[in-house]
Amino acid sequence: WLKRALDAGAEDIVTGAEAYEITTPVPALEPVRNELYYLLARYHYTKSNFKEALELFALVPETNEFFGRSKYLEGIIHVRENRGKEAAEAFRQILRKAKAGDANTVEFEDMANLALARVFYATRQFPQAIRFYDKLPSESPDWLPSLFESSWAHFQIDADDKALGNIHTLNAPFFENEFFPESIILRAVIFFQRCNYE
């Protein structure tokens, strides 16, 4: 019911739940307490109340099914507040749990790899960014965007052959329904730098 209320924008319910001090031990809430922490944190996230969201995400235990979701949004908050080290740690926690075989966290593995790659790219750590872009499997819906983004990382470290290889893949007839117009611009920039004007 709380999820439906939050999705409907019932702010008075959220205020009431917080006024009740959700951390107070109440036996009736125990089965849903961690979900309540997550949903209230997500509500605060959507309202850009990041401090409150982080406090509530931190209450979700590592053994809970909402841990991966909480850590992912926690990492996104850190990215939005330009705290790369904290963001990277949140995403790495997801990857450690996924590597250990946690079924509730595995679904966030590709998202965490992509987010880590973007954090490293933003902090100009291009080889590390490429390493995480390369971890996305070709079955992932984020694989083509990761190829495109990694092309820029390869370009930044003068690995033009890899950048051009990715661009060639992106523009292959097999992916005719996908469109990455900037890939053509990147290819033109690489050719221009190599004095290959044709």
C-alpha positions in Angstrom: 0.0 0.0 0.0 2.9 2.4 0.8 4.4 1.9 -2.7 1.0 2.7 -4.3 0.6 5.7 -2.0 4.1 7.0 -2.8 3.6 6.5 -6.6 0.3 8.4 -6.3 2.1 11.3 -4.5 0.4 10.9 -1.2 2.9 13.1 0.7 0.7 13.2 3.9 1.2 9.5 4.3 5.0 9.9 4.0 4.9 12.7 6.6 2.8 10.6 8.9 5.2 7.6 8.6 8.2 9.7 9.3 6.5 11.5 12.2 5.9 8.0 13.7 9.7 7.4 13.6 9.9 4.4 11.4 13.1 3.2 13.2 11.0 2.6 16.4 10.7 -1.1 17.0 7.1 -2.2 16.1 6.5 -5.9 15.7 3.8 -5.4 13.1 6.3 -3.4 10.8 9.1 -6.0 11.0 8.1 -7.9 7.8 8.1 -4.7 5.7 10.5 -2.4 7.6 13.3 -2.6 5.0 10.9 -2.1 2.2 9.6 0.9 4.1 13.1 2.3 4.4 13.7 1.8 0.7 10.4 3.3 -0.4 10.7 6.4 1.9 14.3 6.9 0.7 13.2 6.6 -2.9 10.5 9.2 -2.2 13.1 11.6 -0.7 15.3 10.9 -3.7 12.6 11.9 -6.1 12.1 15.1 -4.1 15.9 15.8 -4.2 16.1 15.5 -0.4 19.4 13.6 -0.7 20.5 13.8 2.9 17.3 12.1 4.1 17.4 9.6 1.2 21.0 8.6 2.1 20.1 8.1 5.8 17.2 5.8 4.9 19.1 3.9 2.2 21.8 3.2 4.8 19.2 1.5 7.0 18.6 -1.3 4.4 20.7 -4.2 5.5 23.0 -6.0 3.1 21.0 -9.2 3.4 17.8 -7.6 2.3 16.3 -7.9 -1.2 16.2 -4.1 -1.4 19.9 -3.7 -0.8 20.9 -3.6 -4.5 18.3 -1.0 -5.3 19.3 1.1 -2.3 23.0 1.0 -3.2 22.3 1.9 -6.8 20.3 5.0 -5.9 22.8 5.9 -3.2 25.5 5.8 -5.9 23.4 8.0 -8.1 23.0 10.6 -5.3 26.7 10.7 -4.9 27.2 11.2 -8.6 24.7 14.0 -8.6 26.6 15.6 -5.7 29.9 15.2 -7.5 31.3 12.7 -4.9 33.0 10.2 -7.2 34.7 8.1 -4.6 31.5 7.5 -2.6 29.6 6.8 -5.8 32.2 4.2 -6.9 32.1 2.5 -3.5 28.3 2.2 -3.6 28.4 0.7 -7.1 31.3 -1.6 -6.1 29.2 -3.0 -3.2 26.6 -4.0 -5.7 29.3 -5.8 -7.8 30.7 -7.6 -4.8 27.2 -8.9 -3.9 26.5 -9.9 -7.5 29.8 -11.7 -7.7 28.9 -13.6 -4.6 25.8 -14.8 -6.4 23.2 -12.7 -4.6 20.0 -13.1 -6.7 18.5 -9.8 -5.7 21.7 -7.9 -6.7 22.6 -9.6 -9.9 19.9 -7.6 -11.8 21.8 -4.4 -11.0 25.3 -5.7 -12.1 25.2 -4.3 -15.6 23.8 -1.0 -14.3 26.6 -0.8 -11.7 29.3 -1.6 -14.2 28.0 1.1 -16.6 27.6 3.6 -13.7 31.2 2.9 -12.6 32.5 3.3 -16.1 30.8 6.7 -16.3 32.2 7.8 -12.9 35.7 6.9 -14.1 35.2 8.7 -17.4 33.9 11.8 -15.6 37.0 11.8 -13.4 39.3 11.3 -16.5 40.4 7.8 -15.5 39.9 6.5 -19.0 41.6 3.1 -18.8 39.4 2.2 -15.7 36.3 3.5 -17.5 37.1 1.2 -20.5 37.6 -1.8 -18.2 34.0 -1.3 -16.8 32.5 -0.6 -20.2 33.9 -3.8 -21.4 32.2 -5.8 -18.7 28.8 -5.3 -20.2 27.8 -8.4 -22.1 26.4 -8.1 -25.6 23.0 -9.4 -24.4 22.7 -6.4 -22.1 20.3 -3.6 -23.3 23.1 -1.2 -22.4 25.7 -2.9 -24.5 25.5 -0.5 -27.5 25.5 2.6 -25.4 28.5 1.3 -23.6 30.3 0.7 -26.9 29.5 4.2 -27.9 30.7 5.7 -24.6 33.8 3.6 -24.5 34.7 4.8 -28.0 35.1 8.3 -26.5 37.3 6.8 -23.7 39.5 5.1 -26.3 39.7 8.3 -28.2 40.9 10.1 -25.0 43.8 7.7 -24.6 44.7 7.8 -28.4 43.5 4.2 -28.9 41.9 5.3 -32.2 41.8 1.7 -33.6 39.5 0.5 -30.8 37.4 3.7 -31.0 36.9 3.1 -34.8 36.2 -0.6 -34.2 33.4 0.3 -31.8 32.0 2.9 -34.2 32.1 0.3 -37.1 30.1 -2.1 -34.9 27.6 0.6 -34.0 27.0 1.5 -37.6 26.8 -2.1 -38.8 23.7 -3.1 -40.8 22.7 -5.5 -38.0 22.0 -2.5 -35.8 20.1 -0.5 -38.4 17.3 0.3 -35.8 19.8 1.8 -33.4 21.1 5.3 -34.0 24.2 6.9 -32.6 24.7 10.1 -34.6 27.7 11.3 -32.5 29.6 8.2 -33.5 29.9 9.6 -37.0 31.2 12.9 -35.6 33.8 11.0 -33.5 34.9 9.0 -36.6 35.3 12.3 -38.5 37.4 13.8 -35.7 39.6 10.7 -35.6 40.1 10.8 -39.4 40.8 14.5 -39.3 43.5 14.0 -36.7 45.0 11.3 -38.8 44.9 13.5 -41.9 42.6 11.0 -43.6 40.3 13.5 -45.2 38.3 11.2 -47.4 
